Amino acid sequence: MSSMLLSTIPQVSSSLSESYCLTLLSVQTKSKKTLARPGVKNVVLVEGVRTPFLLSGTTGLLQRTGLPKDAVDYIIYGTVIQEVKTTSILRHNINQRTLGAGFSDKIPAHTVTMACISSNQAMTSGVGLIAAGQCDSIVAGGVEFMSDVPIRHSRKMRKTMLSLSRAKTLGQRLGLIGSIRMAHLSPELPAVAEFSTAETMGHSADRLAAAFGVSRVEQDEFAVRSHTLAKKAQDAGLLQDVISFKVPGRDIVSKDNGIRVSSMEQMGKLKAAFIKPHGTVTAANSSFLTDGASAVLIMSEEKALAMGYKPKAYLRDFVYVSQDPKDQLLLGPTYGTPKVLERAGLTMSDIDVFEFHEAFAGQIMANLKAMDSDWFGQTYLGKKSKVGTPPMEKFNLWGGSLSLGHPFGATGCRLVTTVAHRLQKEGGQYGLLAACAAGGQGHAMVIEAYPQ
């Protein structure tokens, strides 16, 4: 998937219809201060693409941008569940993909992994290289292939196999082979679980929703909203970052295939998926396991203009946060949003476009309630009062991870590109994206529209 990117770099209830299913607005660009700083290089987003996100990108960057194959200084990619044979997607894996895509073998590349914000880290690592004057043109992205994850032998079997490789006599080998039992043959599957607590993320989301009093109805309503808005955006041709992709052994896929518009009645029939039988997180109000890849071309503004590109947006301030992975695992947006606004010298009311990663509907609603709580702001954020919540008429208007899908390593680039496209479409100046990740981590970034 990533090689192609690099080569080509239920009806809504009446209570939701007005507040949630908003018609995309055409607004006048607001006159606000720019966030440019004297002596600091402007880093711009030139283009962003992705494959369709599929249940279990770069027309790709080169074709869409016309970028000369030797104009890239560095490539950074994020992934979460890595193939053991290629402990780094680079040099072995990424360079195979980049060479197949037509990039020079002289271009250095490396992999990053930071759970669900891996491609966020890939992008901001690139921003740092450009700001430091080390590079002028970087391809960053992410990829996840949940349909074919690495599966290991059990620890007992691995230990026996390693001992076999060191055995010196036939008797030693036969003795080791004879020690193998059925239990040795049980495979170890990758688990979407928190290392420090051994708790699945869905279980944590259910507890978090309960802690903030998020009801099952609220979660189902938000999930319906996400799928409905994603469908409207897809039908309206707004998801312009999606490129067609030839699935091996199958047809060409040109759009996300996880969007499922449903009704509250249908949603209500599903049973709890994690805390049974009384939990509120279900398969329908959770993001689904997804295959997908994404890519962005980021440059110094001077380089982009010199090459004749019209950038989409400036990548401005960003922060990474971390908090208690047991009881606050998914509250990254709540912690990251006020910090990045403070760094940028902005307030919530200055932001025209919000894009938050939707791991679970309960996670989104818990974050919104935490941000709307004076007690939480004072107790955990050191604020005098609450952070404040994003207005829903600005929030995830083209759907989100619940409906579009969530390939762990690729979602960050989708968020950034969506913010840039929405700012262009809606005439806004500032956008803010935020995401949670395993380990209690989170990321937030401010993006500024490029003057049209």
N, C-alpha and C positions, 0 to 999 in steps of 0.2 A: 504493500500500500504506500509506504513512505517513499519508495523509489519513484512511483508514478508522480507523487506530489512534487518531488524534487526535480523530476524531468519536465514537469509541466507547470514548477513552483507556483360522549353521550350528549346531546344538546345541553347547553348551559342552562342552569336553573334561572328563574326570573330574578332572583336576588343577585346573581352574578352578571347578568347581561349588561347592566349599565356600569357597574363599578369595575368589572374585570374585562369584559370583552369590548375594549375600546377601539374605535376606529383610529388607525394610525394618523397622527396629526401632522399637518404641514404648518410649521411655525416659523416666524421670522428669526433669523440669527440674532442673538442678543449681543449687545455691545458690552463686553466685559474686558477686564484687564487680561493681558496674556501672561502666562506663567514662565515665559523665557527669563533666564537669569544671565546677567553680564558675565562673560568669561566661561560660560558652560555651554558645551556643544548641544545644539538641538538634535534630538534623535527622532526620526520620523518613521511611521509605518507606511511603506510604499504599497504593499499588497498583502492580502491574506487569502489562502484557499484551504479547502479541506475536502476529503472524500465524503460521500454520503455516510452518515453514521448508521450502522447496520446492527440489528438484533443479533445475539449470539447463540495540507494538503499541498504543491509546488509545481486546472488544466495545466494545472500545476503551475508553478511559479515561473518557470522559464518561458513557457508559451504565452502565458497571460501578460507577462511584463516585457517580453522580448529581451530579457537580461542576458548579456554575453556570458558564456559559460565560465570565463576566467575572471569575471568581475567580482566574484564572491571572495571575501577574505577569510571567512570562518563559517563552520556549520555546527550548530548545537541542537541536539535532539533529546527530548525527554521520553522516558518510558518507565513503567512500574514493574510489570511482571516480565523479567528479562529471560532470554534463552541462555541456559547455563553454558552452552558452547561459545557464546560471545558475551562475556561478562560486561563488555562495553559494546553498545550498538556500533561504536567506532572502535579502533580503526577497522576491525574485521567486518562488522555488519554494516554500519553506516557508509563506510567507504565503498563497499560493494554496491550499495544502493545509489550513492552519489556518482560513482563511476558509471553505473548503468544509466544514470540520468544524464550523463554527459558532462559532469563536473570534473575538473582536473584532479589528478591524484596528488597534486601539490597543495591542495586546500586542506588545512588541518581541521579536525573535527573531534568532538567528544560528546559523551552522553551524560545527562543528569537524571537523577531520580529523586522526587520529593512527593511521592504519593500522588494525590489528585491535582497537585499544582506543579507537576513536573515540567510541563511546557511553559508555565508561567516563569519558572526558574530558568528555563532555556532562554526565553526572551529577555529577561532582566539581566542575565549574564551577558547577553549580547549588547544590551544597552550600556552596561559597565565597560565593556571593551571599546565601544565607540566613544563613550564619554571620556575615557582615558587616552584616547588618541591612538589606540593599538590597531583599530580596524575602522573601515568606513562602510563596509557592506557585509551583512550577516544574514544567513538563512537560519531561522530557529523554528522548531516545531515539536511535534510529539506523535507517538504512535502506540496503539494497543491492539492486540489481536487476541481477544478473549475466547475465540472459537478453537484455539489451538495452544493452550497454555502448557508450559513444561510441567511434567508430572514425574516426581522422583520415586526411586525405590525407597522402601522403608529404611530406617537407620540400621536395623539389624542386617538387612540385606546388603546395604552399602558397606558395612563393616566386614561382612563375609567376603564380598567381592574384592575389597582392597587386600584382605588377608590372602586371598587366592592369588592375587598378582604378585605377592611376595613369597608365596610357598616355593620351597626349593626341591622338594621330592614328591614323587607320585603319591606316596602315603599321606603326606600333609594335604595334598590337594583333595584326595578322596575323603579324608576325614572332614575337611571343611564342607565339601559338597554334601556329605552325609549329615551334616549338622543343620542343613536348611529345612525349615518347617513351613507349613502353610502360612503362619503368621508373618514369615519373612516376605511373602509375596504381596502383602497388602501395600498398595501404593500410597504415597503422600501427595494429596492434592493441595494446590495453592488455596489459602483461606483468606477471605476479606475480613480479617480480624485484627484487632489492635494488639500489638506485641506485648505491651506493658500490662494489659488487663485480660487478654485472651477473649475479649468480647467482640462479637461481630459488630460492624458499624450500624447495621439495622437495629440490633438490640440496643445500642447506645442511642440511636435516634428515637427509639420508642421511649426510653427512659427520659431523654431530654424533653420530648413533647409532653410527657406527663408532668415533669418538673415545672414547666411553664404553662400548664393548663391548656395545652392545645388539644382540642377535641378531634375526634375522628371526622366529624362533618367538616371542620375547618381544613383538615388535610385533604379530604376528597375534593372539596371545592377548589382548593388551590391547584390540585392535580388536573382537574377538569379545565381550569383556566389555562394552564400551561399547554395542554394538548390542543385546546381550541385556538389559542393565539398562534401556536406553531403551525397549525393547519391553515389558518388565514394567511400567515406570512408566506408559507410555502406556495399556496395557490396564487398569491399576488406577485410571486417572483422576487420576493425581498431577500431570500436566502442566497444571495449572489456569490457567496464564497464557496458554494458547493460545486464541485467539478465531477464529471462523469468518471466512473471507475469500472474497469473490466474485472469482475470477480472470476478468479481462475475456475474453469469448468462450468461457469454460469454465464448469464447475459450481462450486458453493461448495466450498471446501476447508476441512476442519475439523481436520486433524491433519498432523504432519510426515510427509513421504513419502519420506525418505531412509533410514529405518531398515531394515536388511537383516540379519536374523539368519542367520548362516552357520556352517559347521563349519571346523575347522582344516584338514581335507583340502581343502575348497574354496578356502580362503584361500591354501593353499600352491601352488595351480596358477597364481596370477597372477605375471607377470614384473615385474622392476624397472621403475619408471616414470620414474626420473630418471637414475641412474648405471647405465648398461647395459653389460654384462649382469649385473654382480655386486652391484648395489646391493640394499638391503633394504627400501627404501620403495616401496610399491606403491599402486595406486589404492584398494585395499581397506583399507589401514591409514593412509590419509590422509583428512583432511576434504575434502568435495566442494564445488564451486562452488554457491552457494546464493542464492536470492532470499528476502528476508524483511525485516520491520520490527519494531521493538519500541518500547515507551514506558513510562515510569514517572512517577508523580506523587510528587514529594517536597515536603515542607512543614516548616516549623518545628513543633515538637511543640505549641506553644501554639495555633497556627492550626488544626492538624488537629483537636485536641480541641474547639476552639471551634466548628468546623463539624460536629462530631458524628461524626468518623471514628475508627475504631479502627486505629491504625497496625500494620503488620506487623513492622517492625524499625527499629532505630536505625542510621543510617549513621555509623560511627565513623571511626577513623583510616584514612588511605590514603597510599600513596606511589607515585611514578613513578620508574623506574630506567632506566639506559641503559648498555650495555656494547659490547664489540667486535662490530661487525656482521658480521664475516667468520667468526670461529670460535665466537662465542657468541651468534649472532643470536637464538636461540630460548630462551635461558636466563633470560628475564625473571622467571619464578616463583621461581627459585633465588635471584636477587638481591633480589627484592621481598619475599618471605616473611619473612626474618629482620628486615628493616628495619621492616616494618609491625608485627610482633610486638613489637619493641623500643619503637616509638612508643606502642603500646597498653599496654605493661607486662605482656604475656602471654607464655606459652611454647607450644610446639607441643601439649603435653598439655592446655592449656586449651581448645583448639579442638574443637568438637563436629562441625562440618560443614566439609568442604573441597570447593571447586569450582574446578578448574583448567581453563582453555581447552585443548581437545585439537586443536591444529593438525595434528599427526601423532602416531601412537602412538610413534614413535621419539623425538620431541621430549619427550613426557611421560616416557618411561622414562629418557631422558638427564637430565632435570631431577631425577627421583627418585634417580638414581645420584649426581648431583652433590651433592644435599642430604644424601646418606648417606656422603659422602666427607670424612674428616678433612683429607686433603691439599687438596681443593678449598676447603674452608672456611678453612683457614689461608692458602693461597696467594692466593686471589682475593677472599675475603670478609672477611679480617682477623679471623677468629674463632680461638679457641683450639682448637676442634674442629668437627665437622660440625654442620650445621643440624638434621638429623634429618628423617625422611620422614613424611608423613601416613600414618596407619594406613589400609589399604585398606578396612576396614569403615566408614570415614567419608568415603571419597573418591569423588566423582562417582557417587553411587549411583543417579541417575536418567538415566544416560547422559551424553553430552557432545557436543562439536562433531563428533567422528568419526561419530556416529550421528544426531544431531539436525540437523546442518548448521551452516554458519558463514557467514552473511551478514556480510561484514567489518564494516560499520558498526553492526550490530545486536546482536552477541553479548554485549557487556558488560552490557546491561540484562537479558538472559536469565540471565546468571550471578548477578547481584544478586538477581533475583526468585526464582531457584531456591534460593539460600542461605536467603532469608527463609522460603520455603515449607517447606524441609526442616527448618529450626529449629522451625517450628510443628509439623510432623508428628512429628518425632523427639524433641521436648522438650528440645533443646539450648539453650544460651545464646549461645555465640559461634560465628560462622562466618567463614571466610576464603576469599576468592576471589583468584585470580591469573591473569595472562595475559601472553603474549609478543606482540610486534608487530614489524613491519618496522623497520629502522633499529637493531636491537639494543635496542629499548625494551621496557618492561614495566610492569605495574600490579599492585598488591595492595591489598586493602581488608579491614578487619575490620568485621563486621556483628554487632550485638547484638540478640537477640530482644526484641520488645516484650512486657512482662508480660501474660500471658493472664488 
